Amino acid sequence: MTIERAVKHGYEDLTILERVLQLYGQFRRSLEPLGVTPLQAGVILFLRRHADANVTDAATALGVSQATLRWHAEQTT
């Protein structure tokens, strides 16, 4: 359910967490046809802005472990 539909259907008292989860769902669904996960999109955006970054820099900026970032990188190659 989008935020607009939630307000229309009387759910205007959503918490910030509920709204963030809704937006995350919309973001995930919009990336799905491209075959890109939200984490992958974040990595792509980060690397476009910080071309000289290494895995440690990217993992720290995205709030994930280096192992997670490496695993996702291996899945896309």
Steps between C-alpha positions, in 0.01 A plus 500: 500500500638840408503787747235676292271195521571466873387858561199454274398187694537662842854391589646850522636428849778275371824508695822610336615137498183391319549772240866408453402135451240600243753710310754218517242264350427743219873545438558122496208445261626774266845338482367145457446521121862611466623201699665731753467479878485813718850420632635468146339833408665657804838361403463626144404847620782509756762389248381752242552776755822356648687328218818470708323319789595150607287221649558625855385851407189374323404256777540769766298755303219251434495357853572142398789263566777458246403132473143593405620745240743248352229232493265728308779594260567132431131440426499758223808374316 
